[in-house]
Structures are given as structure tokens and as C-alpha cells.
Amino acid sequence: MKSSDFLEWGGVITAILYTLLIALNIGAELIGFSLLFISAVLIALWSFKGNHKGILILQLFYATAAILGFFRWLS
């Protein structure tokens, strides 16, 4: 598996898991925000590598949202 495939599909799978955890509302928000952050980092690296600037900016926003959500949940 090429590194770009790992970054792309790793980001997709963690985003799907994040979405399901939040939608199920089972109290796994901290795990969900962690998965969102991991997904954003993986897809950001993939988009940087492939020169997909719009997706890169979107992933930076998602990573920021994950960090904010994580700290707001803890406080």
C-alpha cells in the first residue's frame, strides 16, 4: 500500500468511525474528537502531498474543531 493510499483511506475510515460514535450518542465524545483529529491530520497530509489546497484548509479547520471540542468537553 502506498503512503498516499494509507493517508487517504486511514483518514476516511477514522472520519466514518468518528461520525458513527457521535451520531450514536453513547458518551464516546472524547474518543470521537480524537478520531476526528486523527482523520483531519491524515487527510491534511494526503492533501498536502497531492496539492489539494481546498481540502487541506478544510482539514485544518476540522483539526481545530477537534481540539476545541476536546478541551470544551473536558472543562
Backbone as a ProteinNet text record, in pm:
[ID]
protein_1_A
[PRIMARY]
MKSSDFLEWGGVITAILYTLLIALNIGAELIGFSLLFISAVLIALWSFKGNHKGILILQLFYATAAILGFFRWLS
[TERTIARY]
85	0	89.5	61	137.5	101.5	195	170.8	52.2	34.6	-78.9	-211.4	-214.2	-335.9	-364.5	-259.1	-277	-333	-276.7	-323.6	-468.7	-500.4	-636.4	-737.1	-714	-811.7	-810.5	-695	-691.8	-775.1	-764.6	-845.3	-993.4	-1028.5	-1169.6	-1228.6	-1157.4	-1208.9	-1224.2	-1125.6	-1137.9	-1248.8	-1272.5	-1383.3	-1518.2	-1529.3	-1653.5	-1678	-1574.2	-1589.3	-1626.4	-1562.6	-1595.8	-1743.3	-1788.7	-1927.3	-2025.4	-1997	-2085.5	-2088.2	-1971.2	-1967.6	-2048.5	-2035.8	-2110.5	-2260.3	-2295.7	-2436.9	-2506.1	-2433	-2493.2	-2519	-2452	-2473.2	-2459.8	-2347.3	-2325.1	-2222.1	-2189.7	-2096.1	-1950	-1922.6	-1784.5	-1729.6	-1768.3	-1729.4	-1578.5	-1511.9	-1366.7	-1295.1	-1340.1	-1283.6	-1318.2	-1439.7	-1482.6	-1397.8	-1374.2	-1291.3	-1147.9	-1099.7	-965.3	-960.8	-1064.1	-1070.9	-1084.3	-1160.7	-1172.9	-1037.3	-961.3	-829.2	-735.7	-735.7	-651	-690.4	-819.1	-867.3	-822.7	-837.8	-800.3	-651.2	-569.8	-425.4	-389.2	-446.4	-416	-457.5	-580	-626.9	-553.6	-515.5	-436.4	-301.6	-237.6	-110.4	-128.8	-235.5	-265.7	-289.9	-367.6	-399	-276.5	-190.3	-66.5	22.8	33	115.4	63.2	-68.8	-130.1	-164.2	-125.8	-150.3	-299.6	-380.7	-524.3	-547.7	-532.5	-531.5	-664.5	-774.3	-905	-930.4	-897.9	-915	-820.8	-700.2	-604.4	-659.4	-714	-770.8	-888.1	-972.7	-1086.4	-1038.7	-934.4	-883.1	-819.9	-756.9	-703.3	-816.6	-929.2	-1046.3	-1098.1	-1107.9	-1156.1	-1063.9	-933.8	-839.1	-858.4	-877.8	-902.2	-1032.5	-1136.6	-1264.8	-1250.3	-1170.6	-1148.8	-1079.5	-979.7	-908.3	-1001	-1077.5	-1173.7	-1276.7	-1330.8	-1429.6	-1372.4	-1250.4	-1185.5	-1170.5	-1119.6	-1098.3	-1228.8	-1327.1	-1457.1	-1525.4	-1508.4	-1568.8	-1505.4	-1375.4	-1304.9	-1335.7	-1374.6	-1397.9	-1539.9
-117.4	0	123.7	214.7	338.7	428.6	515.7	604.2	697	741.6	830.6	756.6	628.4	548.5	530.3	504.4	490	618.2	732.7	860.2	885.8	863.2	888	796.7	666	571.3	565	586.8	597.5	714.6	826.4	944.1	920.5	852.1	823	731	625.3	527.9	591	668.7	732.4	837	904.5	1000.4	929.6	813.5	736.3	690.7	639.5	595.3	712	827.2	947.1	981.1	984.9	1022.5	926	796.9	698.4	711.7	732.4	747.3	867.9	978.5	1098.3	1078.1	1021	1000.8	902.9	803.2	705.6	763.3	873.1	941.3	843.9	774.4	673.8	719.6	847.7	900.8	882	861.3	838.6	961.4	1078.6	1201.5	1223.8	1192.4	1212.8	1123.8	1001.3	913.2	967.9	1016.7	1074.3	1192.9	1286	1401.5	1360	1257.3	1206.7	1149.5	1074.2	1019	1129.4	1233.2	1346.3	1411.2	1429.2	1490.6	1402.8	1272.9	1181.3	1183.4	1179.3	1184.7	1312.2	1425.4	1553.3	1559	1506.7	1507.7	1417.9	1298.1	1206.5	1264.4	1317.3	1372.1	1501.8	1580.2	1700.9	1663.8	1560.7	1516.5	1466	1391.4	1343.3	1460.2	1558.5	1671.6	1759.5	1773.1	1848.7	1779	1648.6	1569.1	1576	1580.6	1584.7	1723.9	1825.9	1966.6	1997.9	1945	1972.8	2080.4	2204.8	2315.3	2333.7	2321.2	2337.4	2233.7	2109.2	2001.1	2021.9	2069.4	2095.8	2199.8	2308.2	2412	2356.5	2277	2215.6	2126.3	2048.1	1957.6	2033.9	2146.5	2230.5	2282.9	2318.2	2359.9	2244.5	2124.2	2008.7	1975.2	1985.5	1959.1	2060.2	2186.2	2290.4	2263.2	2224.3	2192.2	2074.4	1975.4	1859.7	1901.2	1986	2033.3	2115.3	2204.4	2284	2194.2	2099.2	2008.4	1926.6	1879.6	1800.5	1881.1	2002.7	2082.8	2134.9	2166.1	2208.7	2092.6	1972.9	1857.1	1831.9	1854.5	1832.9	1938.8	2058	2166.8	2170.1
0	0	0	-90.1	-96.3	21.8	58.9	173	147.2	23.5	-4.8	10.8	-26.2	-5.4	143.3	221.6	366.4	427.2	389.7	443.5	405.6	278.7	231.1	300.4	293.8	347.4	499.9	561.1	706.6	754.8	684.5	718.5	697.8	590.3	562.3	668.3	700.9	798.6	936.9	980.1	1111.9	1112.2	999.7	991.9	1002	938.2	945.9	1089.3	1154.1	1293.6	1385	1364.6	1442.7	1426	1301.9	1274.5	1340.7	1332.7	1394.1	1546.4	1607.9	1753.9	1800.2	1730.8	1769.9	1745.2	1630.8	1596.6	1690.7	1738.7	1829.8	1968.7	2001.9	2130.1	2247.8	2251.8	2355.7	2459.4	2457	2554.5	2517.6	2390.5	2346.5	2273.7	2321.5	2253	2253.1	2363.2	2366.8	2265.1	2252.8	2150.3	2012	1997.2	1870	1829.4	1921.9	1889.3	1857.2	1924.8	1893.8	1752.6	1715.3	1580	1475.3	1507.7	1416.3	1393.5	1500.3	1488	1404.7	1432.5	1355.6	1208.4	1182.5	1044.8	975.5	1043.3	984.3	953.7	1042.7	1019.7	900.8	896.3	786.2	651	644.8	518	484.1	585	559	497.5	550.2	493.1	349.9	327.3	192.7	97.4	142.3	54.4	30	129.8	110.9	8.7	24	-67	-210.8	-226.1	-358.8	-407.7	-330.5	-367.4	-382.5	-290.1	-286.3	-179.8	-219.2	-122.4	-50.1	-120.8	-57.1	50.4	21.2	118.4	236.7	209.9	317.7	414.9	363.3	450.1	529.9	465.1	534.7	648.3	625.4	728.4	844.4	814.1	922.3	1009.3	947.1	1023.5	1109.4	1050.8	1126.1	1243.9	1222.1	1331.3	1443.6	1407.4	1507.5	1582.5	1509.3	1572.5	1668.5	1631.6	1718.4	1847.2	1836.1	1955.1	2043.6	1984.7	2063.1	2130.6	2056.7	2113.5	2227.2	2210	2313.3	2442.7	2431.3	2551.9	2612.3	2528.3	2582	2655.7	2606	2670.4	2807.6	2815.6	2942.2	3047.3	3002.8	3101.5	3151.8
[MASK]
+++++++++++++++++++++++++++++++++++++++++++++++++++++++++++++++++++++++++++

